[in-house]
Amino acid sequence: MATKLFRSVILGAPASGKGTISSRIVKNFNLEHISSGDKLRQNIKNKTTIGVAVEKYLQSGQLVPDDLMVKFIYEEINEAANKPWLLDGFPRTLAQAESLWSLQKLDVVLNLVVPFEVIIERVKGRWIHLSSGRVYNTNFNAPKIPGKDDITGEDLVQRVDDQPEVVTKRLEEYEKLTKPVIDYYRKIGILQEFCGNTSDEIWPKVHDSLTTFMPPYTAAQKSRI
């Protein structure tokens, strides 16, 4: 375990590589990854009290109220009280950010800054084999035969969410909703921004920044898990 009970948040637009960077942070620094999306899906699947309440909002196309999200996240944070953690997917609004800060002071907020045109181009080339979940990208991980899965030869599809006009709208909504959150953390003085076009370009900067707070998890430590 890292020597410090480190508290952090990662922000980033849809398809900015936040999942990739988060997984590398968890692997290299042994942080507890608190993904609000994953945790919510788990609660909905298990039909917990919060899961049932959240599902009602999602099914009706409404945003989950801030007070319910704060309550949910604080319960997850309490479960990881004795571990350093990385919070992913929360906060999404200024009210959530203010509530989180009043409940738990953070060491750093990592913000991934990828140009929207890069994200749109990246997502535009993404194709999926539905039955297996295999993902291809015509820009850097193209299938051997265009439009066909490498293993089965079945057709690949592009999700509606990956169509350029849909992605553009999601990015605009993200920017509008998250800008006050970013400004809030910048004013506090704990925001660190990492610019780049790819996760491989951004990751070394994130890694170097985190080593100023805590040492990386060593190979010897990993072998004892």
Secondary structure, 3 states (H helix, E strand, C coil): CCCCCCEEEEEECCCCCHHHHHHHHHHHHCCEEEEHHHHHHHHHHHCCHHHHHHHHHHHCCCCCCHHHHHHHHHHHHHHCCCCCEEEECCCCCHHHHHHHHHHCCCCEEEEEECCHHHHHHHHHCEEEECCCCEEEECCCECCCCCCECCCCCCECECCHHHCHHHHHHHHHHHHHHHHHHHHHHHHHCCEEEEECCCHHHHHHHHHHHHCCCCCCCCHHHHHCC
